[in-house]
Amino acid sequence: MTLQTRLKNIFSRQNIFLIAVAIFGFAILPYIYKKSPVKIEVTQDKSLPHHIWITLPYLQKPYVEFPVYFDNPYFKKGKDYLVKILVCDEGHYLKVDENKNYYCDGEFLGKAVDTDSKGNSIENFKWDGPIPEGKAFVMGTHRKSYDSRYFGFIDKSKIIKYLYPLK
């Protein structure tokens, strides 16, 4: 087969059409991904055992992502995002006892520690009563996770995604 015949076969109308469709598909893929409410994301947060997620922004499930919108010594307000587990929702009864144990409707959630991962003293959030409307209590699974045990309730209106772990 000559070079001219090979080039004719490669650049046949059918192949050119398939190449054009492929280029067009790859060109609009980022746009479609950006507009899609379902995404695959990777996080590096060490306070949870999962790092690969599928995001579904409007379905309520336990893992939530929200921007850091409060002052704190660990994350940049307005720039960083946290992924935590929604462990106690509005209307449920949250109790913190004198030993810094947290309970939601009587079920043990975890305990606050006295120092952060760098050995600095850290105050815990105290509450005994129903969680107010529009608020939620969130936690990580790591013993020293910076979560609602220290910064208190989050505004549910600040939740931007509901996540499902893939791995």
Kinemage of the C-alpha trace (Angstrom):
@kinemage 1
@onewidth
@group {chain A} dominant
@subgroup {mainchain}
@vectorlist {calphas} color= white
{ca met a 1} P 0.000 0.000 0.000
{ca thr a 2} L 1.436 3.351 -0.963
{ca leu a 3} L 1.733 6.359 1.334
{ca gln a 4} L -0.876 8.189 -0.702
{ca thr a 5} L -3.363 5.315 -0.220
{ca arg a 6} L -2.651 5.170 3.516
{ca leu a 7} L -3.235 8.917 3.872
{ca lys a 8} L -6.498 8.638 1.924
{ca asn a 9} L -7.629 5.892 4.309
{ca ile a 10} L -6.649 7.887 7.394
{ca phe a 11} L -8.268 11.084 6.130
{ca ser a 12} L -11.420 9.528 4.748
{ca arg a 13} L -14.639 11.435 5.403
{ca gln a 14} L -15.667 8.942 8.078
{ca asn a 15} L -12.382 9.233 9.974
{ca ile a 16} L -12.336 13.022 9.723
{ca phe a 17} L -15.865 13.105 11.129
{ca leu a 18} L -14.847 10.848 14.058
{ca ile a 19} L -11.742 12.955 14.744
{ca ala a 20} L -13.841 16.158 14.692
{ca val a 21} L -16.389 14.629 17.078
{ca ala a 22} L -13.586 13.535 19.430
{ca ile a 23} L -11.948 16.988 19.407
{ca phe a 24} L -15.309 18.688 19.966
{ca gly a 25} L -16.109 16.246 22.800
{ca phe a 26} L -12.827 16.890 24.576
{ca ala a 27} L -13.212 20.643 24.057
{ca ile a 28} L -16.632 20.816 25.746
{ca leu a 29} L -15.933 18.198 28.447
{ca pro a 30} L -14.611 20.787 30.981
{ca tyr a 31} L -17.704 22.936 30.409
{ca ile a 32} L -20.039 19.983 30.942
{ca tyr a 33} L -18.126 18.899 34.064
{ca lys a 34} L -18.287 22.423 35.503
{ca lys a 35} L -22.053 22.646 34.929
{ca ser a 36} L -22.819 19.133 36.146
{ca pro a 37} L -24.078 18.836 39.741
{ca val a 38} L -22.396 15.416 40.050
{ca lys a 39} L -18.593 15.423 40.305
{ca ile a 40} L -15.714 13.220 41.430
{ca glu a 41} L -13.420 15.050 43.857
{ca val a 42} L -10.288 14.265 45.851
{ca thr a 43} L -9.553 15.721 49.302
{ca gln a 44} L -6.450 15.587 51.469
{ca asp a 45} L -8.205 16.211 54.797
{ca lys a 46} L -6.668 13.882 57.379
{ca ser a 47} L -9.654 14.113 59.738
{ca leu a 48} L -11.670 11.599 57.666
{ca pro a 49} L -10.730 8.140 56.378
{ca his a 50} L -12.058 8.835 52.863
{ca his a 51} L -10.322 10.872 50.174
{ca ile a 52} L -12.248 10.235 46.936
{ca trp a 53} L -15.820 11.513 46.755
{ca ile a 54} L -18.780 11.814 44.472
{ca thr a 55} L -20.566 15.106 45.104
{ca leu a 56} L -24.293 15.581 44.936
{ca pro a 57} L -25.073 19.160 45.979
{ca tyr a 58} L -28.708 18.816 47.019
{ca leu a 59} L -29.085 15.395 48.610
{ca gln a 60} L -28.740 15.286 52.357
{ca lys a 61} L -26.273 12.663 53.491
{ca pro a 62} L -23.799 12.676 56.357
{ca tyr a 63} L -20.667 14.095 54.688
{ca val a 64} L -20.787 17.818 53.995
{ca glu a 65} L -18.419 20.410 52.567
{ca phe a 66} L -18.535 24.048 53.613
{ca pro a 67} L -16.229 27.071 53.436
{ca val a 68} L -14.398 28.239 56.536
{ca tyr a 69} L -16.499 31.317 57.310
{ca phe a 70} L -15.488 31.796 60.943
{ca asp a 71} L -12.320 33.041 62.636
{ca asn a 72} L -9.986 30.268 63.787
{ca pro a 73} L -6.258 29.632 64.225
{ca tyr a 74} L -6.002 26.751 61.711
{ca phe a 75} L -7.657 27.588 58.390
{ca lys a 76} L -7.980 30.633 56.142
{ca lys a 77} L -11.390 32.232 56.476
{ca gly a 78} L -12.994 32.600 53.056
{ca lys a 79} L -10.316 30.512 51.309
{ca asp a 80} L -10.301 27.038 52.872
{ca tyr a 81} L -13.047 24.405 52.814
{ca leu a 82} L -13.762 21.644 55.320
{ca val a 83} L -15.322 18.217 54.807
{ca lys a 84} L -16.956 16.784 57.930
{ca ile a 85} L -19.653 14.340 58.965
{ca leu a 86} L -23.004 15.842 59.902
{ca val a 87} L -23.513 13.981 63.202
{ca cys a 88} L -26.318 15.957 64.857
{ca asp a 89} L -28.878 18.030 62.989
{ca glu a 90} L -31.241 20.863 63.867
{ca gly a 91} L -33.930 19.939 66.388
{ca his a 92} L -31.909 17.065 67.868
{ca tyr a 93} L -30.676 17.277 71.441
{ca leu a 94} L -26.932 17.925 71.829
{ca lys a 95} L -25.371 17.503 75.249
{ca val a 96} L -21.794 18.089 76.346
{ca asp a 97} L -20.982 16.716 79.788
{ca glu a 98} L -18.342 17.854 82.302
{ca asn a 99} L -15.820 15.364 80.818
{ca lys a 100} L -16.137 16.937 77.333
{ca asn a 101} L -18.129 13.984 75.975
{ca tyr a 102} L -20.606 14.848 73.207
{ca tyr a 103} L -24.000 13.157 72.799
{ca cys a 104} L -26.727 13.562 70.198
{ca asp a 105} L -30.114 12.369 71.487
{ca gly a 106} L -28.200 10.326 74.069
{ca glu a 107} L -25.882 8.625 71.528
{ca phe a 108} L -22.165 9.115 72.170
{ca leu a 109} L -20.447 11.076 69.375
{ca gly a 110} L -16.953 11.639 70.700
{ca lys a 111} L -14.858 13.537 73.184
{ca ala a 112} L -13.064 16.884 72.940
{ca val a 113} L -9.352 17.038 73.692
{ca asp a 114} L -7.525 19.705 75.689
{ca thr a 115} L -4.758 20.392 73.158
{ca asp a 116} L -4.518 20.562 69.384
{ca ser a 117} L -2.104 18.513 67.255
{ca lys a 118} L 0.682 21.031 68.024
{ca gly a 119} L 0.170 20.859 71.793
{ca asn a 120} L -1.599 24.222 72.054
{ca ser a 121} L -4.508 24.549 74.478
{ca ile a 122} L -7.916 24.513 72.783
{ca glu a 123} L -11.340 25.412 74.171
{ca asn a 124} L -14.262 23.111 73.514
{ca phe a 125} L -17.776 24.156 72.499
{ca lys a 126} L -20.336 23.735 75.294
{ca trp a 127} L -24.052 23.088 74.744
{ca asp a 128} L -26.968 21.370 76.423
{ca gly a 129} L -30.196 21.577 74.469
{ca pro a 130} L -31.820 21.252 71.076
{ca ile a 131} L -29.771 22.356 68.084
{ca pro a 132} L -31.280 25.581 66.714
{ca glu a 133} L -33.054 25.675 63.360
{ca gly a 134} L -30.681 26.088 60.423
{ca lys a 135} L -27.685 24.804 62.400
{ca ala a 136} L -25.800 21.487 62.462
{ca phe a 137} L -23.049 19.839 64.497
{ca val a 138} L -20.237 18.296 62.405
{ca met a 139} L -17.232 16.148 63.253
{ca gly a 140} L -14.256 14.411 61.681
{ca thr a 141} L -13.216 10.883 62.608
{ca his a 142} L -9.699 11.788 63.731
{ca arg a 143} L -9.327 12.226 67.492
{ca lys a 144} L -7.890 15.734 67.031
{ca ser a 145} L -10.094 16.844 64.149
{ca tyr a 146} L -10.893 20.565 64.257
{ca asp a 147} L -14.686 20.436 64.119
{ca ser a 148} L -17.870 21.521 65.907
{ca arg a 149} L -16.457 20.297 69.223
{ca tyr a 150} L -14.346 23.472 69.031
{ca phe a 151} L -15.965 25.934 66.607
{ca gly a 152} L -19.583 25.099 67.430
{ca phe a 153} L -22.531 24.749 65.090
{ca ile a 154} L -22.283 25.438 61.389
{ca asp a 155} L -24.930 27.283 59.413
{ca lys a 156} L -26.624 24.751 57.154
{ca ser a 157} L -26.997 27.473 54.543
{ca lys a 158} L -23.184 27.421 54.199
{ca ile a 159} L -23.108 23.750 53.133
{ca ile a 160} L -22.143 23.712 49.465
{ca lys a 161} L -22.003 19.956 48.826
{ca tyr a 162} L -23.164 16.647 50.179
{ca leu a 163} L -20.490 14.027 49.605
{ca tyr a 164} L -20.487 10.260 49.272
{ca pro a 165} L -17.168 8.459 49.797
{ca leu a 166} L -15.923 6.292 46.949
{ca lys a 167} L -12.730 5.185 48.654
